[in-house]
Each structure stands twice: as structure tokens, then as C-alpha cells.
Amino acid sequence: SGDGAGLLTQIPRDLFYAHAIELGHSAVDPADLGVAFVFLSTDADERARAREAVEDACAAEDIEVLGWRSVPTDPDAIGEIARSGMPHLTQAILRRPADSD
């Protein structure tokens, strides 16, 4: 049903900082947060493997994945065809390496 649309904005750091705190990362500096928006399988096993692959790729670059956030969606707002192929939308909350600027 198409590839969707997106809008690039600044990271809403307050939102992701609050989520990082919920995940037990209260010592993180909001300025060090980043976000990876990931479209994953609706199958739980495939989704777990994909998350692990993302975490491994981040670790290889010294980027810490603080946790995951499921993106609120409203499948009733889209058509049946789009809904049938809708991925699980999630965000990885990231902390940049200490030695980056």
C-alpha cells in the first residue's frame, strides 16, 4: 500500500529521557540519547532475533541500547491491505559512546 511517509524533526529528548528513566537509566544525560526507528516482524521470535541483531550492531560501534519502546499505533486508521502488512513499529533508545562529540 505504499512506503508510508515520514517527517524528520529534532529528537523529543524529554520523551525518550522519561522512557530511559522507566527502564532504570536515570543517570543518562538527555543530550547523549539517540533513537533508532525500526520496523520489525509481527512474529515475536523473528522480532526478538531482529532486536538482538540491532543490539549487536550497536555494540560493535560502542553504542549502548538502553531499551526498546513500542510506538503507539492505531491500525483502525488505515485500510485492510495496509493493516495486513503492517510491521511492528519500535524504537531503540540509544546512548552515544562517551568518547563521541
C-alpha positions, -999 to 999 in steps of 0.1 A, spaced: 0 0 0 30 23 -4 61 30 16 45 54 40 56 89 49 79 104 75 88 137 89 123 144 104 123 165 135 146 170 164 146 141 189 120 147 216 146 142 243 122 147 272 100 118 259 130 94 255 146 106 287 114 97 306 114 63 289 150 57 298 142 65 334 114 40 333 139 15 320 162 22 350 187 45 334 182 77 355 219 86 352 218 92 314 223 127 301 194 135 278 219 151 253 235 117 249 203 100 238 196 88 203 168 68 187 167 41 160 132 37 145 129 1 135 102 -17 115 101 -53 128 82 -85 121 49 -91 139 62 -126 148 76 -125 183 105 -149 176 116 -130 145 112 -97 163 135 -109 192 162 -120 167 160 -87 149 163 -68 181 193 -89 190 209 -81 156 203 -43 162 218 -46 196 249 -64 183 254 -39 155 252 -10 180 275 -27 205 301 -31 176 301 7 175 301 12 213 265 24 212 245 13 242 209 2 236 192 13 268 159 -4 259 131 -6 234 99 14 231 68 2 212 54 30 191 17 37 197 -3 30 166 -39 30 155 -44 2 129 -81 11 126 -70 44 109 -56 25 79 -71 3 53 -73 -35 54 -45 -41 29 -21 -17 47 -31 -33 80 -23 -68 67 13 -59 60 18 -35 89 51 -41 107 57 -38 145 69 -3 149 95 1 176 123 24 187 156 16 202 167 41 228 204 46 224 232 62 244 261 76 223 296 65 232 313 86 259 342 95 235 320 110 208 311 146 204 
